[in-house]
Amino acid sequence: MGPAAWDRLIAAVKGEHLTNEELKASYVVIRHNVRTYESGGVVEVVKGRTNAETILKNFETEQSSADRHEGWRYFLEKSTIKAGTDPAEATELRQAELEQRESDATPEGTNGGGGFAR
C-alpha cells in the first residue's frame, strides 16, 4: 500500500470523513507483477474506499514472502463495476473499459502507436 493510501486509511480510522462518492463508489483490487508487468487481474470488487483499503491490506498481509519476492503486488482502482462481481467477469469488464478508453484517446487518422501516420 502506498503512502497516500496509508494516509487515507489513518484518516478514516481517526474519524475523518470520506466523501459521499468515496463511500458509495466501487473499487477493484488488482493483482499485478511489478517485475514482468503481467496482470493477475481483478481479485475482488468492493463498495467504498475504506472497505477497499481494508481488503487490500488483507491481501498484502496474507501474501507469502515468495509471492511478493516474485514481484506480485496489489493496488486499488475506482471502477464502475458493481461490488460483488465475480473476479473473472470483473477482469473481463475492466479490460473492455481499458480498451474503450484507449480507443477513445486515439485520434482518428493516427496509427495508434504514438508515432506519425503514414
VENDA-V645884 format. One record per residue. N is the residue number from 1. PSI is psi in radians with two decimals (999 if undefined). OMEGA is omega in radians with two decimals (* if undefined). Layout:
n=[N & N]
psi=[PSI & PSI]
omega=[OMEGA & OMEGA]
This chain:
n=[1 & 2 & 3 & 4 & 5 & 6 & 7 & 8 & 9 & 10 & 11 & 12 & 13 & 14 & 15 & 16 & 17 & 18 & 19 & 20 & 21 & 22 & 23 & 24 & 25 & 26 & 27 & 28 & 29 & 30 & 31 & 32 & 33 & 34 & 35 & 36 & 37 & 38 & 39 & 40 & 41 & 42 & 43 & 44 & 45 & 46 & 47 & 48 & 49 & 50 & 51 & 52 & 53 & 54 & 55 & 56 & 57 & 58 & 59 & 60 & 61 & 62 & 63 & 64 & 65 & 66 & 67 & 68 & 69 & 70 & 71 & 72 & 73 & 74 & 75 & 76 & 77 & 78 & 79 & 80 & 81 & 82 & 83 & 84 & 85 & 86 & 87 & 88 & 89 & 90 & 91 & 92 & 93 & 94 & 95 & 96 & 97 & 98 & 99 & 100 & 101 & 102 & 103 & 104 & 105 & 106 & 107 & 108 & 109 & 110 & 111 & 112 & 113 & 114 & 115 & 116 & 117 & 118]
psi=[2.33 & 2.91 & -0.68 & -0.70 & -0.70 & -0.75 & -0.75 & -0.70 & -0.77 & -0.72 & -0.71 & -0.72 & -0.64 & -0.11 & 0.08 & 2.41 & 2.49 & 2.79 & 2.79 & -0.66 & -0.78 & -0.52 & -0.59 & -0.32 & 2.71 & 2.55 & 2.45 & 2.44 & 2.14 & 2.42 & 2.31 & 2.82 & 2.08 & -0.25 & -0.75 & -0.14 & 0.28 & 2.43 & 2.36 & -0.02 & -3.05 & 2.31 & -0.34 & 2.61 & 2.15 & 2.80 & 2.28 & 2.39 & -0.76 & -0.77 & -0.75 & -0.75 & -0.61 & -0.78 & -0.76 & -0.83 & -0.69 & -0.76 & -0.76 & -0.68 & -0.69 & -0.19 & 2.37 & 2.69 & -0.57 & -0.74 & -0.78 & -0.72 & -0.58 & -0.19 & 0.06 & 2.28 & 2.94 & 2.55 & 2.85 & 2.62 & 2.27 & 2.50 & 2.81 & -0.05 & 2.36 & 2.34 & 2.42 & -0.10 & 2.48 & 2.34 & -0.69 & -0.76 & -0.72 & -0.66 & -0.77 & -0.77 & -0.74 & -0.74 & -0.71 & -0.72 & -0.75 & -0.76 & -0.66 & -0.77 & -0.74 & -0.73 & -0.75 & -0.52 & -0.24 & 1.97 & 2.55 & 2.53 & 0.01 & 2.91 & -0.02 & -0.09 & 0.09 & -0.11 & -2.82 & 2.48 & 2.55 & 999]
omega=[-3.12 & -3.12 & -3.14 & 3.13 & 3.09 & 3.13 & 3.13 & 3.14 & 3.11 & 3.11 & 3.14 & 3.13 & 3.13 & 3.11 & 3.07 & -2.97 & 3.00 & 3.09 & 3.10 & 3.12 & -3.12 & 3.13 & -3.04 & -3.06 & 3.02 & 3.09 & 3.05 & 3.00 & -3.04 & 3.09 & 3.08 & -3.12 & -3.09 & 3.12 & -3.05 & -3.06 & 3.09 & 3.09 & 3.02 & 3.10 & 3.12 & 3.10 & 3.09 & 3.05 & -3.07 & 3.11 & 3.05 & -3.09 & -3.12 & 3.08 & -3.12 & -3.14 & 3.09 & 3.12 & 3.11 & -3.14 & 3.10 & 3.10 & -3.13 & -3.13 & -3.10 & -3.09 & 3.11 & 3.13 & 3.11 & 3.12 & 3.12 & 3.13 & 3.11 & 3.07 & -3.10 & -3.14 & 3.12 & 3.03 & -3.14 & 3.04 & 3.06 & -3.02 & 3.02 & -3.14 & -3.07 & 3.09 & -3.14 & 3.12 & 3.10 & -3.10 & 3.13 & 3.10 & 3.13 & 3.11 & 3.12 & 3.13 & 3.13 & 3.13 & 3.11 & 3.10 & 3.14 & 3.13 & 3.11 & 3.11 & 3.14 & 3.11 & 3.14 & -3.10 & -3.12 & 3.13 & 3.10 & 3.09 & 3.06 & -3.13 & 3.09 & -3.10 & 3.12 & -3.14 & -3.14 & 3.06 & 3.14 & *]
